[in-house]
Amino acid sequence: MNSQAVLAVIIFGAVYLAITTDLVNKTAAAILGGMLMIIFGIVSQTKAFSYVDWGVIFLLIGMMVITGITKRTGLFQYLAIKVAKLARGEPMAIMILLSLVTAITSAFLDNVTTVLIIVPITFLIAVELGVNPTPFVIALAIASNIGGTATLIGDPPNIMIGSASGFSFMDFLLNLSPVVIVILIAFSGFITLVFRKKLKVSNERKARIMDFDESKAITDKVLLWKSLLVLGLVIVAFLLHGALGLEPATVALSGAALLLIISGYKEVETIFAEIEWTTVLFFLGLFMIVGALVDIGVMGLLSKSLLSATSGHLRVTTFAILWGSGILSAFVDNIPFVATMIPLIKDMSQSLGASAVEPLWWALSLGACLGGNGTLIGASANVISAGISAKNGHPISFMQFFKYGSIFMIISLIISSVYLLIRW
């Protein structure tokens, strides 16, 4: 590596250290890191800004506006009571049920949208049960990444892989959903093992939950129907975005604008004030930092080293991609990493044939999506969940998430290894 590449790695390392140790605000650290990449000439301002995934940024803003308005109807309180009563007030049962709902929803919406909708519900449940909401938030973030692995539209890396490989929605569903189901079963056992002692509540608390009347939670039925109409249209458009030729960000922003108009809110500042701007700005900084690493060649060097270490042995390469992408995706955003791996796998397909390298695509998908569970900044859904948690008075530190996320990341990669070995 040349001096510029070394400097880029040092800046990334310093920002990462600041984030992991909570020495400074993580948003400030990420923005400063992105600016330092420009100031030291590692990447130009134009190039740095071009690496920002505006699709993700605008998707976040659009869905935050929609959920912010929908929240005013009492819908989330209604759902919280229904879920809690279905689980008969048992916190562990509630966590497992919400995790399964999150995973399934994340397979058909993107996982960022899913946590924006479901995580606020957990705070309402936790308050009524008198328990710490942090375990719920961590569990839901991990579940969203697991569920998002199963389909073409569940996680951005899968959209990229599908576009490059030509795999359809059904290809992803048939090849990845079996292992995702096994991983979800393992996850239910994992969260039961690690969180059950933290979620003890009295019979009185459970009885209070069962006595709630969820119908009284709805405070504005007219706005509720308007919100559900827009949310339904947005979900349908997400599912059909390929046929419609519309990107998810366009769908989300259009839905947000439509709901702002039909909801009757004239002072939109009150809605915009509820957007998680610190999270949005954190992503801006992170995209610029990782983009600089891509531009200077660091990410490409890592990808090529990963493939060359296997000496072209297909099975070894499959596992190297699975574990390499899993571990790296825990520490850097998985989108630019997948972007550097795609041309390398396409090159291999030209010499070995498309069918021969098919396992490599699935290994890349599993590694990139499941590896995001390893750390707090490994996946967009983790950052969003932590941002919502902090806004509700329960900040989640890097090490808090890492303690649970890293262990289950390894478990899920082991399960994926067995699956790839048996399947291919």
C-alpha positions, -999 to 999 in steps of 0.1 A, spaced: 0 0 0 12 35 -7 13 63 18 -22 76 10 -37 41 15 -18 38 48 -32 72 59 -67 62 49 -64 30 70 -51 51 100 -81 75 97 -105 46 95 -89 30 125 -90 62 146 -127 67 137 -135 31 145 -116 34 179 -136 65 187 -169 47 179 -161 15 197 -149 32 229 -175 60 229 -147 85 235 -166 110 213 -200 111 197 -201 85 169 -218 109 144 -192 136 150 -164 110 146 -178 97 113 -183 131 98 -148 142 109 -133 110 94 -150 117 61 -138 153 60 -102 142 69 -102 118 39 -109 149 18 -86 173 36 -56 150 32 -63 145 -5 -71 108 -2 -103 114 -21 -117 145 -37 -148 161 -23 -168 153 -54 -157 116 -52 -163 114 -15 -199 128 -19 -205 104 -48 -198 74 -25 -227 84 -2 -256 60 -9 -283 86 -13 -308 58 -19 -303 46 17 -303 82 30 -336 92 13 -351 58 21 -344 65 58 -358 100 57 -389 90 38 -398 61 61 -390 81 93 -416 107 81 -442 80 74 -436 63 108 -436 96 126 -470 105 113 -484 70 117 -472 70 153 -496 99 161 -526 76 154 -519 52 182 -513 23 158 -480 13 174 -495 12 209 -523 -10 195 -499 -34 180 -478 -35 211 -507 -44 233 -519 -71 208 -484 -87 207 -480 -86 245 -515 -101 250 -508 -128 225 -477 -138 244 -497 -135 277 -474 -109 291 -443 -132 291 -413 -110 281 -393 -138 266 -423 -150 245 -429 -114 234 -392 -110 223 -393 -142 203 -426 -133 187 -414 -98 178 -381 -112 164 -400 -136 141 -423 -109 130 -393 -86 123 -374 -113 104 -404 -122 82 -412 -85 75 -376 -78 67 -377 -105 40 -403 -86 21 -395 -50 31 -360 -39 35 -346 -44 71 -342 -7 77 -378 0 71 -388 -29 93 -369 -17 124 -382 18 119 -417 4 122 -412 -23 149 -385 -11 173 -407 18 186 -433 -8 195 -408 -26 218 -404 5 240 -441 7 246 -441 -29 257 -410 -26 278 -424 4 297 -456 -15 306 -437 -45 317 -411 -25 336 -381 -41 319 -350 -28 301 -358 -24 264 -321 -28 253 -323 -67 249 -354 -63 228 -337 -37 205 -306 -58 201 -327 -89 193 -348 -71 167 -318 -56 149 -302 -90 146 -335 -106 135 -340 -80 108 -306 -88 93 -313 -125 94 -347 -121 77 -333 -97 51 -309 -124 40 -337 -146 26 -348 -125 -4 -337 -104 -32 -351 -72 -17 -345 -78 20 -310 -63 22 -291 -40 -2 -262 -65 -9 -287 -90 -22 -301 -64 -46 -266 -58 -59 -258 -96 -61 -291 -103 -79 -284 -76 -105 -249 -89 -112 -257 -126 -112 -291 -125 -128 -308 -144 -99 -345 -138 -95 -366 -132 -64 -375 -169 -64 -338 -179 -68 -330 -161 -36 -361 -174 -18 -354 -211 -28 -317 -211 -21 -314 -189 10 -347 -193 29 -340 -229 41 -308 -218 59 -324 -186 72 -352 -207 88 -326 -228 106 -307 -197 117 -339 -182 130 -346 -213 151 -311 -211 165 -316 -174 172 -347 -181 192 -328 -205 213 -298 -181 216 -319 -151 228 -337 -173 253 -304 -185 267 -288 -150 270 -317 -128 279 -342 -149 299 -327 -139 333 -328 -102 324 -365 -103 316 -383 -114 348 -415 -96 356 -441 -100 383 -475 -116 378 -491 -83 385 -473 -67 355 -485 -96 333 -520 -91 346 -519 -54 338 -509 -62 302 -538 -87 298 -563 -61 312 -554 -35 285 -580 -26 259 -561 -22 227 -590 -5 209 -586 25 232 -550 30 219 -563 44 185 -566 81 190 -572 93 154 -591 68 132 -592 92 102 -554 97 102 -550 59 108 -568 50 76 -548 76 57 -515 63 72 -524 27 65 -534 36 29 -500 52 22 -481 25 41 -499 -2 21 -491 16 -12 -455 20 -2 -452 -17 8 -468 -29 -25 -444 -5 -44 -414 -20 -25 -424 -55 -36 -430 -44 -72 -402 -18 -75 -384 -38 -101 -414 -41 -124 -423 -5 -117 -388 7 -124 -388 27 -91 -361 26 -65 -371 21 -28 -359 56 -20 -382 72 -46 -411 51 -32 -404 61 4 -401 98 -3 -432 98 -25 -451 81 2 -438 106 28 -448 136 7 -483 121 0 -489 114 36 -478 149 47 -503 163 23 -533 142 30 -527 141 68 -534 178 69 -501 188 87 -493 223 76 -464 228 99 -442 200 87 -413 212 109 -428 192 138 -426 160 117 -391 167 104 -379 174 140 -386 138 148 -363 124 121 -332 107 135 -308 133 120 -278 121 140 -283 86 124 -286 101 89 -254 122 94 -236 92 108 -243 73 76 -231 102 55 -197 101 73 -194 64 72 -202 62 35 -175 88 27 -149 69 49 -155 35 34 -158 51 -1 -123 66 3 -110 31 12 -126 18 -20 -112 46 -41 -77 43 -28 -77 5 -34 -78 -9 1 -111 -27 -2 -100 -41 -36 -67 -53 -21 -86 -71 7 -110 -88 -18 -82 -100 -41 -61 -112 -12 -91 -132 0 -95 -149 -33 -58 -155 -41 -53 -171 -7 -75 -200 -18 -54 -207 -49 -85 -211 -70 -99 -241 -51 -137 -236 -55 -149 -251 -22 -121 -233 -3 -130 -201 -21 -166 -205 -12 -158 -207 25 -132 -180 23 -158 -156 8 -184 -166 34 -162 -160 64 -141 -132 49 -172 -112 39 -189 -121 72 -160 -108 93 -152 -78 72 -189 -68 69 -190 -66 107 -165 -38 106 -171 -20 74 -203 -13 55 -212 -44 35 -224 -25 4 -189 -13 -8 -174 -46 1 -199 -65 -20 -193 -40 -48 -156 -49 -49 -163 -87 -47 -189 -88 -76 -165 -81 -105 -140 -107 -90 -167 -134 -89 -179 -124 -124 -143 -128 -137 -142 -163 -122 -175 -172 -138 -161 -164 -173 -133 -190 -168 -152 -216 -147 -187 -212 -159 -218 -195 -143 -231 -227 -127 -197 -235 -111 -195 -202 -93 -231 -202 -81 -221 -212 -45 -198 -181 -44 -227 -158 -49 -247 -174 -21 -217 -174 1 -212 -137 -5 -248 -130 2 -249 -150 35 -215 -136 46 -223 -99 39 -259 -100 53 -252 -121 84 -218 -105 91 -236 -73 97 -248 -87 130 -212 -87 143 -210 -51 155 -232 -21 160 -220 -4 127 -220 -36 107 -255 -30 92 -278 -1 86 -306 -17 107 -282 -19 137 -274 18 136 -311 28 131 -322 6 160 -295 21 183 -305 56 172 -341 50 181 -330 35 214 -308 64 223 -336 89 215 -358 70 239 -333 73 267 -315 39 264 -283 44 244 -266 11 233 -228 11 233 -207 -6 208 -196 -32 233 -231 -39 245 -241 -49 210 -208 -66 202 -212 -89 232 -243 -106 217 -240 -98 180 -205 -112 175 -214 -145 191 -245 -150 170 -227 -139 139 -202 -168 144 -231 -192 151 -249 -181 119 -218 -184 98 -211 -219 111 -247 -229 102 -243 -213 68 -210 -233 62 -228 -266 69 -256 -256 46 -233 -246 17 -213 -279 23 -245 -300 21 -262 -280 -6 -233 -276 -30 
